[in-house]
């Protein structure tokens, strides 16, 4: 996504005072490698004695990324990755705290290797890929707790990581041994404040090859069977100075091909490549300490030490799944195996892009494009307790917000894009919508209280641009619009939605949210102001795009009609006619979706709310037209960027995975009716082609909602509902009065025709 907007400029941050270490870092100083060393990934070492038996605290801030070991063993659990986490270090610098168990009087050696991450993105060299080029400073280290960083106490030398790049890959050379150590030097502190990282990314399960194919005498292709965000690892054997070069891909070059292409990763003629150089000491294990990538296929090129010499050989290959360490919150299964596969590809796409930020994709972008973080938040929240990630997203937005109030499309804003790729309300609205969503899903209003000023500043920025005589007052400035609209479309020509329409929908919804937030905070005057503005926006929206004679909006597109109705901008008295237009468009396209990533979740919401889940079923289950079934038929194991599964687009985006909302909210029928699911409805939809559905969702307070239904004989359906402690459900079943259910389990019976 957004690959056309390749840029090379760093965002300009307002100057702040350097951070003075304190607390855990009291007595510590920032250190770096001396200029003459020029190590790609410097290795810092120090020795210390434990003062007491038991757990001891070691705090580390290593910029941009670091890996740490104590007496040669990983510090921590050993599966931490991408520490301390991506931030705008001009505003916020994360650190991590480890608590190893030590013995009093024992001497220990602490080693920390620094990489670049998003903190420093240089040009990687000819032929290698990068999304952008820019730097927030040189690599530096701060250590606190029982170990202090200082010029006197630390030595530094080159590590075996001889090149590291967040996009282009890591190179590791096992021949680098016992490099001369030199004393560390003092470093200029970063400008950002120190803050403990709220979560970490971890290496999860290990995936092993399902197939290893020989593409040439000196080339192998490894198929791991599943597209995901991985850290690659190989065990190889060969002569000293021979090499193994790794490249990565989501797809093979063609059907039946043993070679791969990076076409879907957006690299063009550039590549992502990791080079491992052997020491010649028998079987050698290589892994990338700082680099991860989204791929299914891995190409290994075997290079001899000298031309015509012996090739190294592959002993084994692995790929470790990497993602943010957030707990599972839900599961879904049903009698339709295609729907279960669709849930799986959505789940893998979510996992792949839950990193230090919610990434756009795990290969060519790795950036936090913000439309995903609020428009597509529900699909994440059903399956994951990602509150900490959403809170960090708000911090990243606040750190990247400009004095004008603009929240850019990406946060952290490591690089500055242009036009709608920097200023699109569907993206920037994350700063307004996420705090309210967090409150609705968890009952926690802390993000509203913490970021209300940021929320209002962004809204007033949008308001300042919604007064253009060419568009009319209260019509928002159009940005990127309904991204990837029309990549489904079926046989009917796509009807493009005007870019200002979804922009104005979010302008309206933001005003509505801010009115509720202001009311909550006791700011009645501001609440009234936002409500009046919402009314003005509603009038302007309908004056501009409503066609009463056809009961449609703008071009009568799925997006225009669905967003108008779902947001409350449309008059409910016309709801049935508007829904009829939506259904007619879907049917005329042969049951194909034409909405893009902005409009699609609202299309699902409207069809479900107005009793047309049969249409959603037909759109979702058809494998012959662009959509989920089509993606799976094309061999996708993650959710594609585009409905038509275009090979040139990313195969690993979660932006189209909103069908998850329909699985939980409609087929299982779980719908919150008060913040934190203190009260909720259970109103499952018994579609004729489904025999059973099972869904679970763990709420923020810790209890789990369970809903399952199954068809029996003679039209009977049994419905099982489990309500967690401290909550109450209203069970709504066809042909029966609504029933309140308190904590515990209960079974209901429904007779259908």
N, C-alpha and C positions, 0 to 999 in steps of 0.2 A: 504494500500500500504506500502511496505517496512517493514512489521511487523517482518520479519525474522531478521532484523538488529537492534533489541532491543539493546540499549547501555546504559551505565551508566557513561560516562565520560563527563565532561564539556569541551567546547572549551577553549583553553588557549589564553587569550587576552593579547596583548602587554600592559605593564604598562603605565598609563598616570597619570598626576597630578590631585589630587582631585579638584572637581569643587568648586570654591568659589562663594557663592550666590551674586547676584547683581541685579540691575534693580528692578523688582517687589519683589525680595527676599532680597533686601538690608535691613540689620538689622535682618534677620532671621537666624536660625541655624537648622541643622538636629537634630531630636530628635527620641528617641526609647523608648520601654518599658524597665524597669530595668530587669536584668537577673533573679531575683528571682520571677518575675511575671509569666513568661512562658505561656502567653495567646496565644491560637492558632490564634485568630484574635483580637488584642488589640483595645480598644475603647479609642481614645484620645478626650478630651474635653477642651474647653476654653471659656471664656466669654469676650465680648468687647462691647464698646459703639460706635455707629455711629457718625461720626464727621459732616456729612452733609446730607441733604435730597437728594434722587435720587439714581441712579445706583452707586455701588461701586465695585471695583475689589477685588476678592479673588482668589489667585493662589495657586494650590495644586500639589505637586509631592508626591505621596504616593507609596512606593515600598514594594511588587510588585503590588498589586491592592488596590483600596480603594472605599468606598462609603461614601458620606458626606451628612450631614443634617444641616439645620439652623433652630433653634427653633423647632426641631422635624419634620420638613418638608424637603423633598429632596432638596439639593442644585442644582440649574440648572432646567432643564425641568422635571427631575424625571425619565426619561427613559434612561439615560446614563448607559452604562454597560462596565465593563472591563477597567475602568479608571486607570492610564492615557494612557494605550496602551502598547503593547508588543514591547520591544526593547532589544538590548544588552546593559544593563545599564553600562557596563564597558566602553562603547563608547558614548551612548546617553541616556539621561533620559528625558522622556516626562513630561510635566506638563500641567494642564488645567486651564483656567481662567474662572471664573464665575462672573456674574455682577448682583447680587440681588439688588432690590430697597429697600433702607433703610430710616429710619426716624432719623433725627439728635437728639442725646441725648438718643435714645432708647438703651436698653441693649439687646444683642443677645447672644445666645449660639451656638457655632459651634462644631459639633461632627464628627469625622472621624474614621472609622473602617478600619483596614488594613488586607488584605489577601495576599496570596502568588503569585498566577498566575504562569507564566513561570519563574518569577524571582527566586523562590525557590520551587524546586520540590523534596521533601523528599520521602523516601520510605513510602507508605501509610499504611503499615501493612499487615499482613497475609491475603491472599485471595482477596485483593483489587488491582486494576489495576493501573499501571503507564507505560508510554512509556519509560521514562528514569528517572534517579535520578541525581540531581545536584543542586547547589545553587550559586547564584551571591552575596549572603550576607543576613544579617538579615533584617527583616522588619524595615522601617524607614520612617520618614515623614518630609516634608519641606512645610511650608505655608507662603505665602507672600501676598502683596497687603495691604489692610487695616488691616489684621490680620497677626501677626508675630508668627512664631513658636520659642519657647525658653524653656529652662529647667524650668524657673520660672513661666511661664504663662500657662503651660499645665499639666493636670492630665491624668492618664491612668488607665484603669481597664479591666478585661476580658469582652468580649461581649458575646452575646448568641450564637455566632458562635463558636462551640467548636472543630471543625475540618474543615479544608479547603484544598482542593487539586484540581489542575487544571484538573487532569484525574480521580481521584477516587471519587470526589464529596465533597459536604459541609454537615456537620452535624450542626443542629440548636437545641438548648435546651432552651425552653421558661421558664424553672425554674430558669435560671440565671437572677437574679434581684438585683439591688442595690448593686453590688459588691463594696467592698472598693476601693476607688481611691488612687493612689499613684502618686508621682511626676514623670514626664517624665525625662529621662536622655539624655545627649548628645550622638549623634551617629556619627560614622565615615562616612564622606560624601562618596557617590559613586564616582567612577572614571570618569564616563561619563559626558559630557557637558549637560547643561540644554537646552531644546528646547521645545517650545510650540507644543503640539500635532496637526498635520495638519487635523485630523478628529477624530471622536469618533465612537464607536459602540453604537447602540441604541436598546432598546426593541421595537419591532414593533407591528404588530397586535396580538391580543389574539386568540388562537385557543382553541376551546372547544371540549370535547369528542363527537365522533360520535357513540361510543358504550362503555359501561362499562360492563365487563364480570366477573362473579364470577368463579375463578379458584379453590378455596377451601374456607372453612369456614373463614379462616383468610387471604385470598389472593384475590385481585382484579386485573384485567388487563384492562387498559384504552387505547382505540384506538382513536387517534386524527385524523385519516384519512389521514394525510399528513406527510411524512418524512421531517424533517427540523432541523435546529439548534435552540434549544429551551432552555429557562430557565423555569424549572417546578415550579408549584405552586399548593398547595392544601389547602382546608379548611377542618379541621377535628374537631371532638368533642369526648372527652373521659376523663377517669380518669387521675389524675396527675401521671406522670411518665410512662404512656403508650406511645407507640411509633408507628410511621409509617415509614416503610423503603421503599425507592423508588429504583427501578432498571430500566434500559432502554434498548430498543431493536428496531431494524429496522424491524424485522420480527417475526411472531409467531413461535412456536416450530414446527408446521406442519399445513397442511391444516385443517381448522375446529377446531384448538387447541385454548384453552383459555389461555394457558401459552405461555411464550415468551422464546427466546434464544438470547444470545449475540454473536452468531456464526459469523455473518457478521461484527460485530464491532471489531473482532480480539482480544477479551479479553481472549480467552482460558478458563482456569479454574478460572481466576480472574474475578472480577466484579467491576463495577462502582456502588456505592451505596450512597444514601443520607439518613440520619437518622434524623427524626424530633421527638423531645421529648416534650410531652404536659405538660403544667402547670396545666391543669384541670380547666380552666377558661371559660368554655362554648365553643363556636365556635372559633377556633384559626386558623389564616392564616399563612402558612409557604411558603417561597420561598428561593431559593439559591442565596445569594448575590454575589457570585464570580464564580459560576460554571454554565456552559452551556454544552449541549450535543446534538449530533445528534441522533434523535429517532423518531419513530412514535408511539410505544407502551410503556406504563409505567406500571410497576408492582408495586403494593402496598401490602406490607405485614403488617398486623395489629398485633401488639404485645401488650399483656396486661402488666400492671405494675407489676403484680405478676402472677406466673404460675396458670392457671385456672381462672384468673380474667376476668373482663369485657374488651372486645375488644374496641378499639377506632373505630369510624365510619367515613366514608368519606361523607362530605357534598357536596363538589364540587372539580373539578380539572380543571386546565388551563395550557396552555403552551404558553409562549410569544416568538414569533420569534425574534431572535437576529441577527443583521448584521451591517456592516459598514454603516454609514450614508452618502451614496453617491446617487446622484440624478439619476432617470431613464433617459435613453437617447433614448430608442427605443421600438417599439412594432411590432408584426407580427401576421397576421392571414391569413388563406386561406380556400378554399372550402373543403379541405381534413381534416376531423376531427382528423384522426390519426396524421397528421403533426402538428396540433394545440396542441394535447396532448404531442407530442414529444417536441415541443417548451416549453411547461409548465414544463416537467420534467427537461429539461436543465436549465430553469430559476430558479427553486427551488434549483437545485444543485449549481448554481452560488451563489444564496443568502446565502445558508447554509455555504459556504466556503469563503465569503467575511467578514472577521473579522478584527482583528488588522493586520493580514497578510492574503494573499490568502492561506487558509489552504488546505491541502491535502484532509482531510475529517474531519467532526466535532465531531468525537468520539475518535477513537483509536490513531489518529495522532496529529491533531491540529498544525502541523508544516508547515512551508513555503517551501515545495519542489518546486524548482525553475523552473522546466520544464514547469509547468502550467502557469507561469507568463509571458512567452513570446511566447511559441509555441501555447498556447491556449488563447492569449490575445485578438484576434479579436472578438471571440465569446462574451467576456465580454464587449468589447468596443461598440459593436452594441447596447447592451441593457442598458449600464450603463455609466455614466460619472465618471470613476474611476481614473482620472488623479492623484488625491491626493494619492490614494493607490499605483499606479505604482511608483510615486515619492518616497514614503516611502520604497517601495521594493528596489529601487536603494540605498537608504540610508542604509537599512539593509544589502545589499550585500557589500557595501563599508565598513561598520562596521565589517563585518565578513571576509573580504578578508585577506588572509595571506600575509606575506612578500614576499613569492615566487610568488605572483600574483594569486594563486588559489582562486577562489570563490567556496565555498563548495556548495553541492547540496541543503542544507537547509540554509535559512537566515530568522531571526537571527539564528546563529549556537549555539543553547543552549546545544547541545550535539554533540560529534564527532562520526560519523559513519566510516566505513572502506571501502576500495576498491572503487568500482564504486558508492557506496552509499554516498561517500563523493566527489569523483572526476569523474564526468561524464559531458562531454562538452555539451550534450543536456540540462543539468540542469544549469551549470555555465554560459552558454551563455546569460542568462538573463541580466547580467551586460552590455553586448554589444548591445543586441537587443532591450531591453525596451526603452532606450533613443531615439533610432532611430524610433521606433514605435510611441512613444509619439509625436515626431516631425511630422511624417506622418499623424497622426490622428488629432492632435490639432494645428499644426503649431508652437508649442512652442519648441524651441531648448535649453532651459535652462538645461535639464538633460544631453544633450550632452556636453555642456560647463562645467557643474559642475563635471561630472564623466568621462570625456575623459581620464584622467590619469588612472583611475581604469579600463576602457575599454581596453586600450592599455596594461596595466600590465597583465590583464588576458589573452589577446591574445598571448602575448609573453611567458607566462607560457605554454599555449597550444602548441605553436611553439616549445618550448624546449623539449616537449615530443613527437613531431612528427618527430623524426629523429632516429627511431629504425631500425637497419639493418634487423630485422626479419619481419618488416612490410613494410619497405621502407621509403624513405624521403617523407615528406609532406602527410603522412597518419596518421591521428590522432589516439591517444590512445583510444581504445574502452572502454566504461564504461558500462552502463546498457542497451544500445541498444534500440530497439523499444519495450518499456515496454508494456507488455500484448499483444504482437503480437500473432496472432493465436488463440485468444479466440473466434473469430468468425469462419472463416475457412470453414464452410459448410461441405460437404462430402469429400472434397479433403484434403489430408494431408498438414498441414501448411509448407510453405517453409520459414525457418528462414533467416532473413537478417543478414549478418555478423555485429557484433557490431561496427567494425571500419567504416562501410559505413555511417550510419547516423552521426557518430562522425565527419567524414571527410567532410560531407556536411555542418555541422555547422562551422567547421574550415574555409571552403571556404566562406560561407555566412558572417561570422564575418569579414573576410578580406575585403570583398566587402563593408560592412557597414562602417568599419573603414576608408576605402579609401574615401568614401563620407563625413564622418564626418571630416576627416583631411582637405579635400578640403574646406569644409564649414568654418573651423577655420583658414584657410590661411596657413596650414602646407603642402605645396606642396610636399616637399621632403618625408614626411611620407606617403602622399597619393600615391605617385609613388611607394614607398616601398611596401605598402599593395596591390596595383594592381599587381605588379610583383609577389608577393607571391601568390595571387589568381590564377594567370596563372600557376604557378608551381603546385599548389594543383590540379587544373583542369586536367593538364596533368597526374599527378600521379594517380588521381582518375580513369580516363579512362583507363590508362595502366593496372591498377589493376583489374577493375571490368567490363569493357565494353566487350560484346560479339557481334561483328558486324554480325556474321553469323545468329544470332537469334534476333538481335536488342533488346538485354536485358542486364540488369545489375545483376551481382552476381548470385543469385539463381533464378532470374526472379520473385522475389516476388513483390507484390503490392507496398510495401514500397520502395524497392530498385529502381524500375522503376519510381515511382511517385516522389520521392525525387530528383533523378538525373535530371528529366525533369523540375520540378518546380523551382529548385534552379539555373538553368542555366548551370549546369555541363554537361548536355547532349547536343550534337549537334542537333540543331533544324531541320536539314535536315532529321533526323531519328524520329522526333516527332510522326508522324502518325503511324509508325511501333511500337514504344514503347507503344503508347496509345492502339493500337490493342492488344498487349500482356497483358496489364492491363485488358482490357475489357474481353479478353478470359479467364483470370484467374478468374475474378469475375463470369462470366457465368458458367464456369466449376464447380464452388463451389455452384451453384444454387443461384446466385445473393447474395453471402455472402461476407462481408468484412473480410479480413484476416490481414490488417494492424493494428498495435497497436496504442497507443496514440501518438507516435512520428510521424509515417508515415501517419496516417489517415487524418489530415488537408491538407497534400500535395496531397493525393489521391483525395480528393474532388476538390481541386484547379485544378488539371490536367484534370480530367474528365469534369469539367464545362468549363474550358477554351477551350478545344478541342471539344466542342459540344456534349458531351456524358452525359448530365444531365439526360437522360433517364435511364442510368445505375445507377446513384445516386438515382433516384426515386425508381427503383426496389429494390436496396439494403435497402433503408430506409423504404419502405412500407410493406415489407414481415415480417409478424409477426410469421412465422413458423421457422425462422432460427435466430441464434444469431445476435442481432442488436437492434435498438431502438424499433421497433414494438414488438420484442420478450421480451424486458424489460417490456413494458407496459402490455403485455399479462400475464407476471408473477406477475403482481400486483405492480410493482415499481411506486412510485410517484416522484422519483428523478432519475437522471442519474446514472447508475451503473458504477462501476469500470471496469467491464469486459463485453465484448459483450455477453457472454453466461449466464450472470446473475447468476453466481455461488453463491449459498447461503453463501459460506464461504468468499466471497469478500464483500467489502464495497458496500452499496447500495446508497451512496451519495458522488460521485466524479463529478467534472465538467470537468475532463480531456478528456472525450469522447464526450463532448457536441458541437463539432465543426460543426455539421450540421446546427447550427444557422448561420454560415457564408454563407452557401449555400442558406438558406432561404432569407437573405437580399441581398447577393451579386449576386445571380443567378436568383432565382424565381422573386424577385423584381428588380434585375439587377442594384443595386446601387454600384458604384465602384469609389473611389476617384482617381483623376488623378493629384492632386497637394496637398501639405500639408494643413491640416485643411479643406479639402473639398472645397477649394476656387474654384476649378473646379472639376467636377465629371461627369462620364458617367451614363446614365440610359439606360440599355439594358436588359429588362426582357426576361426571357425564358418562352415561352408559351407552357408548357407541355400538351399533349392531355388530360390527366386525371385530370387536374385542371381547374376549371371554373372561379375562381377569386383569387386574391392575394392583400393584403394590407400591406404596411410596412411604418413605420415612423422612422426617425433617427434624433435626435437633435445634431447638430454639436457644436464644442467647442465655436464658436462665439455667440451661443444662438439661431440661427435660426433652423428651422426644415425642413428636406427633407421628402417629401411624394410621394410615388409611389403606384398607385393602378391600376390593370387591371381586366377587366371582359369580359367574352364572351357574345355576343349578339346572334342575329339570323343570319343564312346563313354565318357562318364563320367570322362574324365581331367581332373584339375585340376593346373595348375602353380602352385607357390608359390615366390616369390622373397623371400629374406631377406637384408638387409644389416645386419651387426653392427658398431658403431663400435669404434675402438681402445680398449683398456683395459677392455672389457666382454666378457661371454660370455652366449650365449643357449642355452636348452634348447628345441628345436623339437619340439612334440608334434602329431603328425598322426594321423588315424584309420587304424587298421589297421597302424600302424608303431610300432616301439619309439622312445622318446624319444631324440633325438640332440643332443649338445652341438655348438655352432658357435662358433668364435672369430671374431675380427675379419675382415671382408671379406664378399663376397657369395656366395651359394650358391642353387641352384635345386633344388627338390624336386618330385616327382611323386606324385600321389595318385589312386587309382582309387576312384570311388564308384559305388554302384548306380544 
